[in-house]
Amino acid sequence: MLMQDKFGLVTGVANHRSIAWAIAQALDREGARLAISYLGDREREGIDKIVDQLQHPPLLIPCDATRDDSVAETFATIEREFGQLDSLIHAIAFARREDLEGRYVDTSRDGYHLALDVSAYSLNALTHGAEKLMSDGSSVVAMTYLGSERACRNYNVMGVAKAALESGIRYLASELGEKGIRVNGISAGPIRTLAARGIKSFSTMLKLHEERAPLRRNVTQEEVANTALFLCSNLSSGITGEMLYVDGGYRIMGV
């Protein structure tokens, strides 16, 4: 098994449609022992409904990635229970609905700060906490989207946050590489998840992607999860600081 005797932390699991949940299933399938973080009671209830689908009972940990004390407690728990950490999955993002539906130029200062804090700085915070538990061969994987490099309608401030996230991935990769810790991103095509409901006209985005991508279809959670598994395993031991596009080839098209 690719992840036998390995330990991972998966963030951002909301329900059975979450990309983060598909990643958790892929890592678990390959033998990893997982910790799954949740923000509050509502998120915990969602995880409780599906957690028995995993082969190995995970460690469930409350974690608010916008609070340093909460992040510190999360990794103290992981250190106490696991003693090490081999992979970290960052699948956290948030922006206010009004900042996605309106014009980007009208984004409020508070809305901008919130989106960047939750969606980009949280990677720094979590990686900082994970670093002391990681060693040569460990991997950090963060979820991003094409809106980081192109102006996508109704993505607005989230696109700016994802651009900051991707830049952060490169800086973290450059700093942690000397320890053998790899940091990469996955830029997935649009997938119907709970988070996607916050994007206006998302169904139109799915339809256009299916029509224009070279594979003439949308991608699945499982395809993204298998890419994350690859990046967490030794199969990708020479890859760091990269964005891997799992979008059916949509990014290469000129139209």
C-alpha positions in Angstrom: 0.0 0.0 0.0 1.2 3.5 -0.9 0.5 5.0 2.5 1.1 2.1 4.9 2.4 3.3 8.3 1.8 6.9 7.3 -0.2 9.5 9.1 -2.1 12.4 7.5 -4.3 15.4 8.4 -7.2 16.2 6.1 -9.0 19.5 6.5 -12.1 20.8 4.8 -14.4 17.7 4.9 -18.0 18.9 4.8 -20.0 15.9 3.5 -19.8 12.9 1.2 -19.5 15.2 -1.9 -16.4 17.1 -0.5 -13.2 16.8 -2.5 -11.5 16.6 0.9 -13.6 13.5 1.8 -12.6 11.8 -1.5 -9.0 12.5 -0.6 -9.5 11.1 2.9 -11.0 7.9 1.3 -8.0 7.5 -1.1 -5.4 7.9 1.6 -7.3 5.6 3.9 -7.6 3.0 1.1 -3.9 3.0 0.8 -3.2 2.4 4.5 -2.9 5.9 6.0 -4.0 6.6 9.5 -5.9 9.9 9.4 -6.8 12.9 11.5 -9.8 14.8 10.2 -10.3 18.4 11.4 -13.6 20.2 11.7 -14.6 23.7 12.5 -17.6 23.3 14.8 -20.5 21.0 15.8 -22.3 21.3 12.5 -19.2 20.1 10.6 -18.6 17.4 13.1 -22.2 16.1 12.6 -21.6 15.9 8.8 -18.4 13.9 9.3 -20.0 11.6 11.9 -22.5 10.5 9.2 -19.9 9.2 6.8 -16.8 8.4 8.9 -17.7 4.7 9.2 -17.0 4.4 5.4 -13.3 4.5 6.2 -11.3 1.3 6.8 -9.4 2.8 9.7 -11.2 4.9 12.4 -9.9 8.5 12.1 -8.9 10.9 14.8 -11.5 13.8 14.7 -10.1 17.1 15.9 -11.7 20.5 16.2 -9.6 23.2 14.4 -10.3 26.8 13.5 -7.4 27.6 11.1 -8.0 31.4 11.7 -7.0 31.0 15.4 -3.4 30.3 16.3 -4.3 28.7 19.6 -6.7 26.3 17.9 -4.1 25.3 15.3 -1.5 24.8 18.0 -3.9 22.5 20.0 -4.6 20.5 16.8 -1.0 19.7 16.2 -0.4 19.0 19.9 -3.1 16.4 19.7 -1.7 14.9 16.5 1.8 14.7 18.1 0.3 13.1 21.2 -1.7 10.5 19.3 0.4 9.9 16.2 3.9 11.2 17.1 4.5 12.2 13.4 2.7 13.6 10.4 3.5 12.5 6.8 0.8 14.5 4.8 -1.3 17.6 5.2 -4.3 18.2 3.0 -5.4 21.9 2.9 -8.9 22.1 1.5 -10.1 25.3 3.3 -11.6 28.3 1.5 -14.3 30.9 2.3 -15.5 34.2 1.0 -18.8 36.0 1.8 -21.5 35.4 -0.8 -21.9 39.1 -1.5 -18.2 39.3 -2.4 -18.7 36.6 -4.9 -21.9 37.8 -6.5 -21.1 41.4 -6.9 -18.2 43.2 -8.6 -14.7 42.6 -7.4 -14.0 46.3 -7.2 -16.8 46.6 -4.6 -15.2 44.0 -2.3 -15.2 45.3 1.3 -12.0 45.6 3.2 -13.3 43.1 5.8 -14.5 40.7 3.1 -11.1 40.8 1.4 -9.2 40.2 4.7 -11.6 37.3 5.6 -11.2 35.6 2.2 -7.4 35.9 2.3 -7.1 34.8 5.9 -9.3 31.7 5.6 -8.3 30.6 2.1 -4.6 31.5 1.9 -3.0 32.4 5.2 -4.5 29.2 6.8 -2.0 27.2 4.7 0.9 29.1 6.4 -0.7 28.5 9.8 -1.3 24.8 9.3 2.1 24.1 7.6 3.9 26.0 10.5 2.1 23.7 13.0 2.8 20.6 10.9 6.5 21.2 10.2 7.9 20.0 13.5 6.0 16.7 13.0 7.2 16.2 9.4 10.4 14.6 8.1 12.0 13.8 4.8 9.4 12.5 2.4 6.4 14.4 4.0 4.0 16.2 1.7 1.6 19.2 1.9 -1.1 19.4 -0.7 -3.5 22.4 -1.1 -6.6 22.8 -3.3 -6.8 25.7 -5.8 -8.6 26.7 -8.9 -8.0 28.3 -12.3 -9.6 31.6 -11.1 -6.2 32.2 -9.4 -4.7 33.1 -12.8 -7.7 34.1 -14.9 -10.6 36.4 -14.2 -13.5 34.1 -13.7 -16.9 35.6 -13.4 -18.4 35.3 -9.9 -15.2 34.1 -8.5 -13.9 37.5 -7.6 -12.0 37.8 -4.3 -11.7 34.1 -4.1 -9.6 34.2 -7.2 -7.3 36.7 -5.5 -7.1 34.5 -2.4 -6.2 31.4 -4.6 -3.5 33.4 -6.3 -2.0 34.2 -2.9 -2.4 30.6 -1.9 -0.4 29.4 -5.0 2.3 31.9 -4.4 2.5 30.7 -0.8 2.8 27.1 -2.0 5.9 28.1 -4.0 7.5 30.0 -1.1 6.8 27.1 1.3 8.2 24.6 -1.1 11.4 26.6 -1.4 11.9 26.9 2.3 10.9 23.4 3.4 12.6 21.5 0.6 15.9 21.3 2.5 14.0 19.1 5.0 12.6 16.9 2.3 9.1 18.3 2.8 7.3 18.8 -0.5 4.5 21.4 -1.0 2.2 21.3 -4.1 -1.2 22.4 -5.2 -4.0 20.7 -7.2 -6.0 23.0 -9.5 -9.2 21.0 -10.0 -11.9 21.7 -12.6 -15.4 22.7 -11.3 -17.1 20.0 -9.2 -20.5 20.1 -7.7 -19.7 20.4 -4.0 -21.2 22.3 -1.0 -18.6 25.0 -1.4 -19.5 25.4 -5.1 -23.1 26.4 -4.2 -21.8 29.8 -3.2 -20.7 30.5 -6.8 -23.5 32.2 -8.8 -24.3 30.4 -12.1 -22.2 27.4 -11.2 -24.3 25.1 -13.4 -23.4 27.3 -16.4 -19.7 27.0 -15.4 -20.0 23.2 -15.4 -21.7 23.1 -18.8 -19.1 25.3 -20.4 -16.3 23.3 -19.0 -17.8 20.1 -20.3 -18.2 21.6 -23.8 -14.7 23.1 -24.0 -12.4 20.8 -22.1 -10.4 18.4 -24.4 -11.9 15.4 -22.6 -15.4 16.8 -23.2 -16.5 16.1 -19.6 -16.1 17.4 -16.1 -13.7 15.7 -13.6 -14.7 13.8 -10.5 -13.8 14.0 -6.9 -12.1 10.6 -7.2 -9.8 11.8 -10.0 -8.7 14.8 -7.8 -8.3 12.4 -4.8 -6.1 10.1 -6.8 -3.9 13.0 -7.7 -3.6 14.0 -4.1 -2.7 10.4 -3.2 0.0 10.6 -5.8 1.4 13.8 -4.4 1.3 12.4 -0.8 3.1 9.2 -1.8 6.7 8.5 -2.7 5.6 8.2 -6.4 5.9 12.0 -6.5 9.1 12.3 -4.5 10.8 14.6 -7.1 7.9 17.1 -7.3 7.5 20.2 -5.3 6.2 23.8 -5.7 3.9 22.7 -8.6 0.3 23.2 -9.5 -1.1 20.0 -11.0 -4.2 20.6 -13.1 -7.0 18.0 -12.9 -9.5 19.7 -15.2 -9.8 17.5 -18.3 -7.3 19.8 -20.1 -9.5 22.9 -19.9 -6.6 25.1 -19.0 -4.7 24.5 -22.3 -7.6 25.7 -24.4 -7.4 29.2 -26.0 -11.2 29.5 -26.2 
